[in-house]
Amino acid sequence: MSRTTWDSVLAVPVDAQRDHVAGPETAPVTLLEYGDYECPFCAAAHGSVRKVRALVGDEVRFAFRHFPLTTVHPNAEPAAEAAEAAAAQGEFWPMHDVLYANQPLLSPRLYLAAAEDLGLDVERFAKELAEGVHAPKVREDFMSGVRSGVNGTPTFYVNGARHDGGYDAPSLLAAVRAAV
């Protein structure tokens, strides 16, 4: 009898031109997260990633891709589009942080208030959200996750290999240090 096996590898490599990346391109480790802004586990992982990045500095670059689980998190996709609308004005990471920090309040009102607080062109931001300008990017991220075997959030990849351990700071730190 034959058996089919699947490699848990990243199907679409991290690319600073398409992905949201923080940290030096020359870092020996790339940590990628597929996340959902309404997922409570992703909110917990957000804090873990911040701790790991603070501890290892330039040894890691962090990339984030959207994987909104719309059947259980109805605000996840609009929040991802809000993050992309902020990214179009150079403010992805600040909006990313605001969305996780205010997860119970995800709504168009929050997105617009955050855009104003971040100094964005709010009229442009609201227009892009209303027109779904950034929906294709969110779908592209989601489909890259599907092709990579993502089936829940958060899902992490370390240098292109799926990390099946915990998403707490010690587990992620151990995975990053093992990859260095």
C-alpha positions as CSV (number, residue, x, y, z in Angstrom):
1,M,0.0,0.0,0.0
2,S,1.3,3.5,-0.8
3,R,1.0,6.4,1.4
4,T,0.8,10.1,0.5
5,T,2.9,12.5,2.6
6,W,2.9,16.2,2.6
7,D,5.8,18.5,3.4
8,S,4.9,21.4,5.6
9,V,6.8,24.0,3.7
10,L,6.0,27.5,2.6
11,A,4.6,27.4,-1.0
12,V,5.2,31.1,-1.7
13,P,8.5,32.4,-0.4
14,V,8.7,35.6,1.6
15,D,9.2,38.6,-0.7
16,A,9.7,42.1,0.7
17,Q,8.0,43.5,-2.4
18,R,4.7,41.6,-1.6
19,D,4.8,40.9,2.1
20,H,4.9,43.0,5.2
21,V,8.4,42.5,6.5
22,A,10.1,43.9,9.6
23,G,13.8,43.3,10.2
24,P,16.8,43.1,7.9
25,E,16.6,41.1,4.7
26,T,20.0,39.7,5.6
27,A,18.8,38.2,8.8
28,P,19.6,34.5,9.1
29,V,16.1,33.6,10.1
30,T,12.7,34.6,8.6
31,L,9.7,34.0,10.8
32,L,6.4,34.2,8.9
33,E,3.0,34.3,10.5
34,Y,-0.3,33.6,8.9
35,G,-2.7,35.5,11.2
36,D,-6.3,36.6,11.7
37,Y,-7.0,39.9,13.5
38,E,-10.0,38.5,15.3
39,C,-8.4,35.3,16.5
40,P,-7.6,35.5,20.2
41,F,-4.7,33.0,19.8
42,C,-3.2,35.4,17.2
43,A,-3.5,38.3,19.6
44,A,-1.5,36.2,22.2
45,A,1.0,35.3,19.5
46,H,1.4,39.0,18.6
47,G,2.8,39.6,22.0
48,S,5.1,36.6,21.7
49,V,6.5,37.8,18.4
50,R,7.2,41.2,19.8
51,K,9.2,39.6,22.7
52,V,11.1,37.3,20.3
53,R,12.0,40.2,18.0
54,A,13.2,42.3,21.0
55,L,15.4,39.4,22.2
56,V,17.0,38.4,18.9
57,G,17.1,41.8,17.1
58,D,18.7,41.6,13.7
59,E,18.9,37.8,13.7
60,V,15.3,37.6,12.6
61,R,13.0,39.2,10.1
62,F,9.3,38.9,10.6
63,A,6.7,38.7,7.9
64,F,2.9,38.7,8.3
65,R,0.3,37.4,5.9
66,H,-3.4,37.5,6.3
67,F,-5.5,34.4,6.9
68,P,-8.9,35.6,7.9
69,L,-11.1,32.7,9.2
70,T,-14.3,34.4,8.0
71,T,-16.7,31.6,9.0
72,V,-15.9,32.2,12.7
73,H,-14.4,35.7,12.7
74,P,-16.6,38.0,10.6
75,N,-14.5,41.1,11.4
76,A,-11.2,39.5,10.4
77,E,-11.4,40.2,6.7
78,P,-12.5,43.8,7.0
79,A,-9.7,44.3,9.6
80,A,-7.1,42.8,7.2
81,E,-8.3,45.2,4.5
82,A,-8.0,48.1,6.9
83,A,-4.4,47.0,7.6
84,E,-3.8,46.9,3.8
85,A,-5.3,50.4,3.4
86,A,-2.9,51.6,6.1
87,A,-0.1,49.9,4.3
88,A,-0.9,51.7,1.1
89,Q,0.0,54.9,3.1
90,G,3.1,53.4,4.7
91,E,1.6,52.5,8.1
92,F,1.0,48.8,8.0
93,W,2.8,47.9,11.3
94,P,1.2,50.7,13.4
95,M,-2.3,49.6,12.2
96,H,-1.4,46.0,12.7
97,D,-0.6,46.8,16.4
98,V,-3.7,48.8,16.8
99,L,-5.9,46.0,15.5
100,Y,-4.5,43.4,17.9
101,A,-4.5,45.9,20.8
102,N,-8.2,46.6,20.2
103,Q,-9.4,43.2,19.0
104,P,-12.7,43.2,20.9
105,L,-13.6,46.5,19.2
106,L,-12.9,45.6,15.6
107,S,-15.3,47.7,13.5
108,P,-15.3,50.3,10.8
109,R,-15.5,52.9,13.5
110,L,-12.2,51.6,15.0
111,Y,-10.5,51.4,11.6
112,L,-11.4,55.1,10.8
113,A,-10.4,56.3,14.3
114,A,-7.1,54.5,14.0
115,A,-6.5,55.9,10.5
116,E,-7.0,59.4,11.9
117,D,-4.8,58.7,14.9
118,L,-2.0,57.5,12.6
119,G,-2.3,60.6,10.5
120,L,-3.5,58.8,7.4
121,D,-5.5,60.4,4.6
122,V,-8.8,59.3,6.1
123,E,-10.9,60.1,3.1
124,R,-8.7,57.9,0.9
125,F,-8.6,55.2,3.6
126,A,-12.4,55.1,3.8
127,K,-12.8,55.1,0.1
128,E,-10.4,52.2,-0.4
129,L,-12.3,50.2,2.3
130,A,-15.7,51.0,0.8
131,E,-14.5,49.9,-2.7
132,G,-12.7,46.8,-1.5
133,V,-9.5,47.9,-3.1
134,H,-7.3,45.7,-0.9
135,A,-9.5,42.6,-0.9
136,P,-7.4,40.9,-3.6
137,K,-4.2,41.2,-1.5
138,V,-6.0,39.6,1.5
139,R,-7.3,36.8,-0.7
140,E,-3.8,36.3,-2.2
141,D,-2.3,35.9,1.2
142,F,-5.1,33.5,2.2
143,M,-4.6,31.4,-0.9
144,S,-0.8,31.3,-0.3
145,G,-1.6,29.9,3.1
146,V,-4.0,27.3,1.8
147,R,-1.2,26.2,-0.7
148,S,1.2,26.0,2.2
149,G,-1.1,23.8,4.3
150,V,-2.3,26.4,6.8
151,N,-5.5,25.2,8.4
152,G,-5.8,27.5,11.4
153,T,-4.3,30.6,13.0
154,P,-1.8,31.5,14.0
155,T,0.5,29.4,11.8
156,F,4.2,30.1,11.7
157,Y,7.0,29.2,9.3
158,V,10.7,29.4,10.2
159,N,12.9,29.8,7.2
160,G,10.1,28.3,5.1
161,A,9.5,25.2,7.3
162,R,6.3,25.0,9.3
163,H,6.7,25.5,13.0
164,D,4.3,23.0,14.7
165,G,5.3,24.0,18.2
166,G,3.7,26.5,20.5
167,Y,3.3,30.2,19.7
168,D,4.3,31.3,23.1
169,A,7.6,33.4,23.3
170,P,9.8,30.6,24.6
171,S,8.7,28.2,21.9
172,L,9.1,30.7,19.1
173,L,12.4,31.8,20.5
174,A,13.7,28.2,20.6
175,A,12.6,27.7,17.0
176,V,14.3,30.9,15.9
177,R,17.5,30.1,17.8
178,A,17.6,26.6,16.4
179,A,17.4,28.0,12.9
180,V,20.2,30.4,13.5
